[in-house]
Amino acid sequence: MSLLKTGFVGFLTLLLTVIVSAQETMTVEIIPLAESEACSGSFVTHELDHITTIPSGDTVQMFEANGSGVAVNDLNNDGLLDIVLGNHAGQNTILWNEGNLNFRTSQLPIGDTRAVTLIDYNLDGWIDIFITRTASAPNLWLNQGDETFQQAIINSLSEPLYAITWGDIDADGDLDLVGATYDAALLNDFGQEFLLDGRGGVYVYENDNGLQTGQQLINEAQALALVLVDINRDGRLDILVGNDFAVPDYAWYNLPTGWQPAAFKTTTHSTMSFDFADVNNDGSREIFATDMMPYSDDPQTMFAWQPIMESMMDEDHAADDPQIMENVLQIADSVGYYNDALNRGINATGWSWSGKFGDLNQDGFLDLYVVNGMIERTIFAHLPNHELVEENQVLANNGLGEFVAMPQWLLNSEASGRGMALADFDMDGDLDIVVNNLRGAAQLFENQLCEGRSLQVELNKPNSNNPQAIGATLALESSIGTLYRDVRSTSGYLSGDSARVHFGFPANTELYSLTITWSDGSVSTVDDLRPQNLYRITLEN
């Protein structure tokens, strides 16, 4: 082991090089995080230089209400996390992080965007932008390394996908793409012809020196959400698709013999978002889905919700229909999964779009943030500006995997959020939040709780086909137990995740070791951990 010192964004950085084997060398770069100076005990709201606009102007019509996603990653390799915000009528926005929550704005010369993801598609060391469009095939924008992007064509992609995610589903070392269509919007845009051609549904695009022609798992979908998660705990990534319009969610087991349909006892009725995480620190991932259910039953709220509630009640449901109109938290047991959202206090969070877990108060347990709101001229014709105005909901984990509302954190924006991401934008250790709102300025919520400490981890495999190590799992052994995290490309609603992983814990916690299970199954361990640092871990062949 050798110990080197080098400069990084004004801090002292330690560089440790470990010979893992004759074939592999692991480098551990330790980058100190700043100490929070502003400690208001809540989150502080900052408006960002982006507004998701709609083609019809101020009156939101039909699927214009769905808004756009947001994604976070380091686009210019300066160590700071940048933001890409999708737009509909206007251009997409790139916010270049210049430190201390200062951002410089540039535009991607297109809009018409739904999902936003950030990955190194061409393996050149620069993160690229991959987006889905409202009525055309996805687009790839290759990072040129000088803060500009060049559009590239992927000939194998021709379907107008809506929800997408990336992962190594065939365990061959590279990132495959899974995508699904939102057929109701396509029907509105194209009429019956497109759907009669059978081009809708769920597709798997395996990567073999580039994405190959998609395998169609089913020829129809109303997909607002999609996630890759090991449902049956066999070590392989399965597919979970969340459908709108009372269409049952889809699930497929990823078996050595092929894709096999799976099912849950209970699912959301109109699934808008998925996240999965270990909410009670027992080593098992829970799966969370958002839906529509008022978080209050006061007369004003019930009046606002009345038309949609009545229309839902009028729908016919089979006796064995697994769908319920509320959020669902899937808990694994010996025979499958059961829904425990009601008992955990997270079944009703409003007209909920993106819902994600993160340790916001750094106590060692994952909290939940959900963004809300709906605008549409027909559904809410009885409301001012045709808008269901709701507060975003933040719920703190009480240490038992149960959740309690925390209005004092001041995360109760009413700006009609859609896409959302959690990341440390000011390098002070705690998680901030960025939300792409519809018909209003995007917002960044600065974490000024000043509680606990953190350890952040960024994995790199530069000589591989998966340089961000998407699919890797991390286990942090500590005096408060073992904390588990996953490196993902996406979660929530139409939104891309940072490859930088955050662990929070109380200030007096002792850290013992970090075990990394890379996406290819190999295992690395880092000892002598120091809190309030970013560990950049590079495994080179």
Secondary structure, DSSP 4 states (H G I P E B T S, - for coil): -EEEEEEETTEEEEEEEEE-SSS-EEEEEEEEPPPP----SSEEEEEEEEEB--TTTTS--GGGGG---EEEE-SSSSSS-EEEE--SSS-EEEEEE-STT-EEEEEES---EEEEEEE-TT-SSS-EEEEEESSS--EEEEE-SSS-EEEE--TT--S---EEEEE-TTSSSS-EEEEE-BHHHHHHHH-HHHHHTT--SEEEE-BSSSBPPPEEEES--BEEEEEEE-SSSSSS-EEEEEESTTPPPEEEEEETTEEEEE--SSEESS--EEEEE-TTSSS--EEEEE-EE-S--SHHHHHHHHHHHHHHHHS---TT--EESS-EEEEE-SSSEEE-HHHHT-S--EEEEEEEEE-SS-SSS-EEEEEE-EE-TTTTTTSGGGEE----EEEEE-SSS-EEE-GGG-----S-EEEEEEE-SSSSSSPEEEEEEBSSEEEEEEE----SEEEEEEEE-TTSS-TT-TT-EEEEEETTEEEEEE--SEEBTTEEPPSEEEEEE-TTPPEEEEEEE-TTS-EEEEES--SSEEEEEEEE-
